[in-house]
Amino acid sequence: MKIATGLVQEVLEIVKKRNPNEPEFLQAVTEVLVSIEPAVQRHKKYRDGKILERIVEPERMIHFRVPWIDDKGQIHVNRGYRVQMNSALGPYKGGLRFHPTVNGSILKFLAFEQVFKNSLTTLPMGGGKGGADFDPKGKSDNEVMRFCQSFMTELFRHVGSDTDIPAGDIGVGGREIGYLFGQYKRLANEFTGVLTGKSLNWGGSLIRPQATGYGAVYFAEEMLKTRGESLEGKVCTVSGSGNAAQYTVQKLNRVGAKVVTMSDSSGFIHDKNGITEEKLGFIMHLKNVRRRRIKEYAERSGVTYVEGQRPWDVKCDCAFPCATQNEITKDDAGKLLDNGCYLVSEAANMPSVPAAVDLFLEKKILYGPGKAANAGGVAVSGLEMAQNSMRLPWPREEVDQRLRHIMTTIHKNAWNTAAEYGQPGNLVIGANIAGFVKVADAMLDQGVV
């Protein structure tokens, strides 16, 4: 990563001082600020308007307790959060994550990334993120419902269809969104588009569950077009087995690629013959309905299962990290490159550590950073918001067409911006500067707020 200088270094020192022991947030801020330095140097208005100093501070950060009762009548207490990072472009928009690792640093990093990701979609959305250190795994439906109701009892006063519209993330799927929405409706006495990722029969959008995965594949296709290639026949590795991973695999299959890996927190499967649509159906049932470990797929199919590892040493043409932050280390990046991988499209948020990103950029492979490549999820959340406002659902084909157009536009914008700033092909710099400039200009237009 390029070394920060001047104003950027000064701001980073302030961030370090104000946010001790928050490595994920500092990592995200450093990556963005270093890469947008050319724009800050070129445009004096950003320096005079103290945009960097303002953009690294959340507009609001809410931290609350979430007491709930399990099926045995025992009381538990979790921590709930909502980080409302920036509303210059629209109401706060970003997911809720329920996972034991959730803390303020992780949510601030996700909210910070969300600001620029949402900017790139061209839709009127600010950036936010939230969640709790609650683990839905192993909990009954009633326990999850009671937790969600307690969580929303506090959160409801801070969200709304024109204020802050949460969505799902890790640990928050259709079940959790339903319970959260039901409690919001009870407390606010209104039926409104306050959450996205809703069920189709009460305000959800077609393609929303598929959007993150489909979007990452559409972005990969745009990257390959710059070399006159397509995904057809490409061997692909995918990490994760949640929503993003499932629909990344589905779309890769449908465009003629061959997916050979998926994973969960326990390990990964390697199916040399490819995870076909039928095999994917088994995994989706395993994960979404039975909520079991992916090891069962290996036992059923007789394929390789590697415990406690990620799939980055498997030979492939293209890699799609879909699991979690910092899952690709520098060593993993080296293994990917040594095994012939020349495209990485990130369907997770910040899945590659800075040293891995540096290696991808140094070797000039096709690298789609998360804030660009995985923007499909929030893009269709924005489309769901539009449909809710109109009280009018769009057909599947229209939503998918709009999603593809948005991903194509994001790639074009990042590609052209990288070239404009003397870094052709560097989509990290292109995406960061393109996203930053739009937010910064809006902040200047709105005064010192």
C-alpha positions in Angstrom: 0.0 0.0 0.0 1.2 3.5 -0.8 2.5 5.4 2.2 0.3 8.3 3.5 1.8 11.8 3.4 0.8 15.3 4.3 -2.8 15.9 5.2 -3.8 12.2 4.9 -1.1 11.2 7.4 -2.3 13.9 9.8 -5.9 12.7 9.6 -4.8 9.1 10.1 -2.9 10.1 13.2 -6.1 11.7 14.5 -8.1 8.5 13.7 -5.5 6.3 15.5 -5.7 8.5 18.6 -9.5 8.7 18.7 -10.1 5.0 17.9 -7.5 3.0 19.8 -7.9 -0.8 19.6 -10.1 -0.6 16.5 -7.9 -2.3 13.9 -10.7 -3.1 11.3 -11.9 0.5 11.3 -8.3 1.9 11.0 -7.6 -0.6 8.2 -10.6 0.6 6.2 -9.9 4.3 6.8 -6.2 3.9 5.8 -7.0 2.0 2.6 -9.5 4.6 1.5 -7.6 7.8 2.5 -4.3 6.7 1.0 -5.9 5.9 -2.3 -8.0 9.1 -2.5 -5.0 11.4 -1.8 -4.6 12.4 -5.4 -8.1 13.7 -5.5 -7.6 15.7 -2.2 -4.3 17.1 -3.6 -6.0 18.1 -6.9 -9.0 19.8 -5.4 -8.3 22.5 -2.8 -12.0 22.6 -1.9 -11.8 19.2 -0.1 -8.9 20.5 2.0 -10.5 23.8 2.8 -13.8 22.0 3.7 -12.1 19.6 6.1 -13.8 16.7 4.2 -11.3 14.1 5.4 -11.6 15.1 9.0 -15.4 15.0 8.8 -15.9 11.9 6.7 -14.0 9.6 9.1 -16.3 10.5 12.0 -19.8 8.8 12.2 -22.6 11.3 12.3 -24.1 9.1 15.0 -23.2 5.9 16.8 -25.9 4.1 18.9 -24.9 1.4 21.4 -27.5 -0.3 23.5 -28.2 -3.5 25.5 -30.4 -6.2 24.2 -32.0 -8.4 27.0 -33.9 -11.5 25.9 -35.2 -14.8 27.4 -34.3 -18.2 26.0 -36.6 -21.3 25.8 -35.6 -22.3 29.3 -36.6 -19.0 30.8 -33.0 -17.8 31.3 -32.2 -14.1 30.7 -29.3 -13.2 28.4 -27.9 -9.8 27.6 -26.2 -8.9 24.3 -24.8 -5.6 22.9 -26.6 -3.9 20.0 -25.2 -1.2 17.7 -26.1 1.1 14.8 -23.5 3.2 13.2 -25.0 6.0 11.1 -21.9 7.1 9.2 -22.9 9.6 6.5 -26.2 10.8 5.1 -24.9 13.3 2.5 -26.4 11.3 -0.4 -29.6 10.0 1.3 -30.9 8.1 4.3 -28.4 5.8 6.0 -28.4 2.4 4.3 -26.6 -0.7 5.4 -27.1 -4.2 6.9 -27.4 -5.6 10.4 -24.9 -8.4 11.4 -25.7 -10.9 14.2 -22.4 -12.7 15.0 -20.4 -13.2 18.2 -17.5 -11.2 16.7 -19.5 -8.0 16.2 -18.0 -5.0 17.9 -17.8 -1.2 17.4 -14.6 -1.4 15.3 -16.0 -4.0 12.8 -19.3 -2.1 12.4 -17.5 1.3 11.9 -15.3 -0.3 9.2 -18.4 -1.7 7.5 -20.3 1.6 7.8 -17.3 3.5 6.4 -17.0 1.1 3.4 -20.8 1.3 2.9 -20.7 5.1 2.4 -18.5 4.7 -0.7 -20.2 1.5 -1.9 -23.6 3.2 -1.8 -22.2 6.3 -3.6 -20.9 4.1 -6.4 -24.4 2.6 -7.1 -25.6 6.1 -8.1 -28.7 5.6 -5.9 -29.7 8.1 -3.2 -28.3 6.3 -0.2 -26.1 7.3 2.7 -24.0 4.7 4.6 -24.6 2.9 7.9 -24.2 -0.5 9.5 -25.4 -2.2 12.7 -25.9 -5.5 14.5 -25.3 -7.4 17.7 -22.9 -9.9 19.2 -25.7 -12.4 19.2 -25.3 -15.8 17.5 -28.4 -17.1 15.8 -26.8 -20.5 15.3 -28.2 -23.2 17.6 -31.1 -20.9 18.6 -34.8 -21.9 18.1 -37.0 -19.8 16.0 -38.7 -18.5 19.2 -35.4 -17.5 20.7 -34.4 -15.6 17.6 -37.8 -13.9 17.5 -37.5 -12.8 21.1 -34.0 -11.4 20.5 -35.1 -9.6 17.3 -38.1 -8.1 19.1 -35.9 -6.8 22.0 -33.3 -5.5 19.5 -35.9 -3.6 17.5 -37.6 -2.2 20.6 -34.5 0.0 21.0 -33.5 0.4 17.4 -37.0 1.5 16.1 -36.6 5.1 17.4 -33.5 5.6 15.3 -34.6 4.2 11.9 -37.3 4.9 9.3 -37.9 4.9 5.6 -36.5 8.4 5.2 -34.0 8.2 8.0 -32.2 4.8 8.1 -33.1 1.6 6.3 -31.3 -1.5 7.6 -31.0 -4.7 5.7 -29.6 -8.2 6.4 -26.0 -9.3 6.7 -24.2 -12.2 8.3 -26.6 -13.9 10.6 -29.6 -11.8 9.5 -31.6 -13.4 6.8 -35.3 -13.5 5.8 -36.4 -15.0 9.2 -34.7 -12.3 11.2 -35.8 -9.4 8.9 -39.4 -10.7 9.3 -39.2 -10.6 13.1 -37.5 -7.2 13.1 -40.1 -5.8 10.7 -43.0 -7.2 12.7 -41.7 -5.5 15.9 -41.1 -2.2 14.1 -44.7 -2.2 12.7 -46.1 -2.9 16.2 -44.1 -0.1 17.8 -44.3 2.6 15.1 -47.9 1.7 14.0 -47.0 2.0 10.4 -46.3 -0.3 7.4 -43.4 1.2 5.6 -40.2 0.3 3.8 -38.0 0.6 7.0 -36.1 -2.6 6.2 -35.0 -4.3 3.0 -34.6 -7.9 2.3 -38.2 -8.5 3.2 -40.3 -11.5 2.0 -41.8 -11.1 -1.4 -45.4 -11.4 -0.2 -45.0 -8.3 2.1 -42.9 -5.8 0.3 -39.7 -7.5 -0.8 -38.0 -7.3 -4.2 -37.3 -10.1 -6.6 -33.6 -10.7 -7.1 -32.8 -9.2 -3.6 -31.5 -12.5 -2.1 -29.4 -13.2 -5.3 -28.2 -9.6 -5.7 -24.8 -9.7 -3.9 -23.7 -12.9 -5.6 -25.1 -12.0 -9.0 -23.6 -8.6 -8.8 -20.1 -9.9 -8.0 -20.3 -12.2 -11.1 -21.6 -9.3 -13.3 -18.6 -7.2 -12.1 -16.2 -10.1 -12.9 -17.7 -10.3 -16.4 -17.0 -6.6 -16.9 -13.4 -7.0 -15.8 -12.9 -9.9 -18.2 -14.4 -7.9 -21.1 -11.4 -5.5 -20.8 -9.3 -8.5 -21.9 -11.8 -9.8 -24.5 -12.7 -12.8 -22.3 -15.8 -14.3 -20.6 -16.4 -16.5 -17.6 -17.4 -19.5 -19.7 -15.2 -22.5 -19.0 -13.3 -20.7 -16.2 -12.5 -22.7 -13.0 -13.6 -20.7 -10.0 -13.1 -21.0 -6.2 -15.7 -19.6 -3.9 -15.4 -19.2 -0.1 -18.4 -19.1 2.2 -21.7 -20.9 1.9 -24.1 -18.2 3.0 -26.3 -16.1 0.8 -23.6 -14.3 -1.1 -21.7 -17.5 -1.8 -24.8 -19.5 -2.8 -25.9 -17.1 -5.5 -22.4 -16.4 -6.7 -22.1 -20.1 -7.4 -25.6 -20.2 -9.0 -24.8 -17.4 -11.4 -21.3 -18.7 -12.2 -23.0 -22.0 -13.2 -25.5 -20.3 -15.4 -22.8 -18.4 -17.3 -20.8 -21.6 -17.9 -18.1 -21.4 -15.3 -17.1 -24.3 -13.1 -17.1 -23.8 -9.3 -15.0 -26.3 -7.3 -15.0 -25.0 -3.7 -17.3 -23.6 -1.0 -16.6 -23.3 2.7 -17.9 -22.4 6.2 -16.1 -21.5 9.4 -15.1 -25.2 10.0 -13.4 -25.8 6.6 -13.9 -26.1 2.9 -15.0 -28.7 0.3 -13.2 -29.3 -3.0 -15.3 -30.9 -5.7 -13.1 -31.3 -8.8 -16.2 -32.2 -10.9 -17.8 -28.9 -10.1 -20.7 -27.8 -7.7 -23.6 -28.2 -10.2 -27.0 -26.6 -9.8 -28.3 -29.9 -8.3 -25.4 -30.1 -5.8 -25.9 -26.4 -4.9 -29.5 -27.2 -4.1 -28.4 -29.7 -1.5 -26.0 -27.1 0.0 -28.7 -24.4 0.1 -31.1 -26.8 2.0 -28.2 -27.8 4.3 -27.4 -24.2 5.2 -30.7 -22.4 4.9 -33.1 -25.0 6.3 -31.1 -27.6 8.3 -28.4 -25.0 9.3 -25.7 -27.7 9.4 -22.0 -27.7 8.5 -20.8 -28.0 4.9 -18.7 -31.1 5.9 -22.0 -33.1 5.3 -21.7 -32.3 1.6 -18.3 -33.9 1.4 -19.5 -37.0 3.4 -22.5 -37.3 1.1 -20.7 -36.7 -2.2 -17.4 -38.3 -1.4 -15.3 -35.2 -2.2 -12.4 -33.7 -0.4 -13.0 -31.8 2.8 -10.2 -29.8 4.4 -10.9 -28.9 8.0 -9.9 -25.5 9.4 -8.7 -24.1 6.1 -9.8 -21.7 3.4 -9.8 -22.7 -0.3 -7.2 -20.3 -1.6 -4.5 -22.9 -2.4 -6.8 -24.7 -4.9 -5.9 -24.1 -8.5 -8.3 -21.8 -10.3 -8.7 -19.0 -12.9 -11.0 -16.8 -10.8 -11.6 -16.4 -7.0 -14.7 -15.1 -5.4 -14.2 -14.5 -1.6 -17.7 -14.5 -0.1 -17.2 -15.2 3.5 -15.8 -12.4 5.8 -13.3 -9.7 6.3 -9.5 -10.4 6.0 -10.0 -14.0 4.9 -7.3 -13.7 2.2 -3.8 -13.2 3.7 -0.7 -12.2 1.8 0.3 -15.9 1.8 -3.1 -16.9 0.5 -2.8 -14.2 -2.3 0.6 -15.7 -3.2 -0.9 -19.2 -3.5 -3.7 -17.9 -5.7 -1.3 -16.2 -8.0 1.1 -19.2 -8.1 -1.9 -21.5 -9.0 -2.9 -19.4 -12.0 -5.6 -17.2 -10.6 -5.9 -13.9 -12.5 -9.2 -12.5 -11.3 -10.5 -11.8 -7.8 -14.0 -10.4 -7.4 -14.9 -9.7 -3.8 -18.5 -10.6 -2.7 -17.5 -10.1 1.0 -16.6 -6.8 2.7 -12.8 -6.2 2.8 -11.9 -10.0 2.5 -8.3 -9.3 1.5 -5.7 -7.9 3.9 -3.8 -4.8 2.6 -0.7 -6.9 1.8 -2.8 -9.2 -0.4 -4.4 -6.3 -2.2 -0.9 -4.8 -2.8 0.2 -8.2 -4.3 -2.9 -8.3 -6.6 -2.2 -4.8 -7.8 1.5 -5.4 -8.3 0.8 -8.4 -10.5 -1.9 -6.5 -12.4 -4.5 -9.2 -12.2 -8.2 -8.3 -12.5 -9.1 -7.3 -9.0 -12.5 -6.0 -8.0 -12.5 -4.6 -4.5 -15.6 -5.3 -2.3 -17.0 -1.8 -2.3 -17.4 -2.1 -6.0 -17.8 -5.8 -6.7 -20.3 -6.6 -4.0 -22.4 -3.4 -4.3 -25.1 -5.5 -6.0 -26.8 -6.3 -2.6 -27.2 -2.7 -1.5 -28.1 -1.7 -5.1 -31.1 -4.0 -5.1 -31.9 -2.9 -1.6 -32.2 0.6 -3.1 -34.4 -0.7 -5.8 -36.6 -2.4 -3.1 -36.8 1.0 -1.4 -38.0 2.5 -4.7 -40.7 -0.2 -5.2 -41.9 0.3 -1.6 -42.2 4.0 -2.1 -44.3 3.4 -5.2 -46.2 0.5 -3.7 -45.4 -1.3 -6.9 -43.3 -4.5 -7.5 -41.2 -4.8 -10.5 -40.8 -8.1 -12.5 -37.7 -10.2 -12.1 -36.4 -9.3 -15.5 -36.6 -5.6 -14.8 -34.8 -5.8 -11.4 -32.1 -8.1 -12.8 -31.6 -5.7 -15.8 -31.3 -2.8 -13.4 -28.8 -4.7 -11.3 -26.6 -5.6 -14.3 -26.8 -1.9 -15.5 -25.7 -0.7 -12.0 -22.7 -3.1 -11.8 -21.7 -2.2 -15.4 -21.9 1.5 -14.4 -19.8 1.0 -11.3 -17.1 -0.8 -13.3 -17.1 1.9 -16.0 -16.9 4.7 -13.4 -14.1 3.0 -11.4 -12.2 2.1 -14.6 -12.4 5.7 -16.1 -11.6 7.3 -12.8 -8.5 5.2 -12.4 -7.3 6.2 -15.8 -8.1 9.9 -15.1 -5.8 9.8 -12.0 -2.9 8.1 -13.8 -3.6 4.5 -12.5 -5.2 2.6 -15.4 -6.7 -0.7 -14.4 -6.4 0.0 -10.7 -10.0 -0.4 -9.6 -9.1 0.2 -5.9 -8.1 3.8 -6.6 -10.8 4.2 -9.2 -13.6 3.0 -7.0 -12.4 4.9 -3.9 -12.0 8.2 -5.7 -15.2 7.9 -7.6 -17.2 7.1 -4.5 -15.4 9.8 -2.4 -15.8 12.6 -4.9 -19.6 12.2 -5.0 -20.0 12.2 -1.2 -17.5 15.0 -0.7 -19.2 17.3 -3.2 -22.6 16.6 -1.5 -21.1 17.4 1.9 -19.7 20.7 0.6 -23.1 21.6 -1.0 -24.8 21.0 2.3 -22.5 23.2 4.4 -20.8 22.4 7.7 -23.0 19.6 9.0 
